Amino acid sequence: MSIDDTDRIEIRARYEPWSGKIAFYVFDRHDFVEHDNEGHAYGKHVATNITMEPCLEGHQTDPILHINEEDAQKLINDLWEAGIRPNEIYHKDDLLNAMNGHLEDMRAIVFNKLKVAKPNKKEGV
């Protein structure tokens, strides 16, 4: 099976608290119904192994698979739910709080240097 069809591949992730690791699952979304000799029904293919091969230093290889943006978003959501966060993420509130703190520091320096009384803060400002 080729893993180049971005509309068929789905990658999901789940945190496993018993191992402390993130488990990844790769599915081929192409639905089918097939029965084995014991009558069990199967409806999709799953990846069960990744083979590692030697690669020359500096040699560019093909990716192991491609996924579309919708499935990439599902993967990001799964990782977020598993507790994984980007190293650098800035929320508007964090940036505003940092900027306000910086402005307060600058005001304190200016008022101290100029020996000017600091104005009273108004309610709601």
C-alpha positions in Angstrom: 0.0 0.0 0.0 1.3 3.4 -0.9 1.0 6.1 1.7 0.8 9.1 -0.7 -2.9 9.6 -0.8 -3.6 12.5 1.6 -7.3 11.9 1.6 -7.0 8.4 2.9 -4.5 8.6 5.7 -5.5 9.5 9.2 -3.1 9.9 12.1 -4.4 10.0 15.7 -2.6 10.4 19.0 -3.5 9.6 22.5 -1.8 10.0 25.8 -1.3 6.7 27.7 -1.0 7.5 31.4 0.2 4.0 32.2 3.3 4.5 30.1 3.6 8.3 30.2 4.0 8.4 26.4 2.0 9.6 23.4 0.7 6.7 21.2 0.3 7.3 17.5 -2.1 5.4 15.3 -2.1 5.5 11.5 -5.2 4.4 9.6 -6.0 4.0 5.9 -9.5 5.6 5.8 -10.5 3.5 2.7 -13.4 1.6 4.2 -13.9 -2.0 3.1 -15.5 -5.0 4.7 -13.5 -8.2 4.7 -14.0 -11.4 6.8 -11.2 -13.7 8.0 -11.5 -17.5 8.2 -13.1 -17.2 11.7 -15.8 -14.7 10.5 -14.3 -11.5 12.0 -15.1 -8.4 10.0 -12.4 -5.9 9.2 -13.2 -2.4 8.0 -9.9 -0.4 7.6 -6.2 -0.9 7.4 -3.9 0.2 10.2 -0.1 0.7 10.2 1.6 -1.7 12.5 5.3 -1.2 11.7 7.8 1.4 10.5 11.0 0.0 8.9 14.2 2.0 9.5 16.7 1.9 6.7 20.3 3.3 6.5 20.6 6.7 4.8 23.7 8.5 3.7 24.6 11.6 5.6 23.1 14.7 3.9 20.9 12.6 1.6 17.3 13.9 1.2 14.7 11.2 1.6 11.0 11.1 0.7 8.6 11.6 3.6 7.1 8.5 5.1 3.6 9.8 4.5 1.6 12.9 3.6 -1.6 14.1 5.3 -4.0 16.9 4.4 -4.6 20.0 6.5 -7.8 18.7 8.0 -6.1 15.6 9.3 -3.1 17.6 10.5 -5.5 19.7 12.5 -7.0 16.5 14.1 -3.5 15.4 15.0 -2.7 18.8 16.6 -6.0 18.6 18.5 -5.2 15.1 19.7 -1.8 16.2 20.9 -3.3 19.3 22.7 -5.8 17.0 24.4 -2.8 14.8 25.4 -1.2 17.8 27.1 1.4 18.7 24.5 1.8 22.4 23.9 4.1 24.4 21.6 7.3 25.6 23.2 6.4 29.2 22.4 2.8 30.2 22.4 1.7 33.7 23.2 -1.8 34.6 24.2 -3.1 38.1 23.8 -3.7 38.5 27.5 -0.1 37.4 28.3 1.3 40.0 25.8 -0.9 42.7 27.2 0.0 41.9 30.8 3.7 42.0 29.9 3.3 45.3 28.0 1.4 46.8 30.9 4.1 45.7 33.3 6.7 47.2 31.1 4.8 50.5 30.9 4.4 50.6 34.7 8.2 50.1 35.1 8.9 52.9 32.6 6.5 55.2 34.3 8.1 54.5 37.7 11.6 55.3 36.2 10.4 58.5 34.6 8.5 59.8 37.7 11.4 58.9 39.9 14.0 60.6 37.6 12.0 63.7 37.1 10.9 63.8 40.8 7.3 64.3 39.7 4.3 63.0 41.6 2.7 59.9 40.0 -0.9 60.6 39.0 -3.7 58.7 40.6 -5.2 55.8 38.6 -8.8 56.3 37.5 -11.3 53.6 38.2 -11.6 51.1 35.2 -8.3 52.2 33.6 
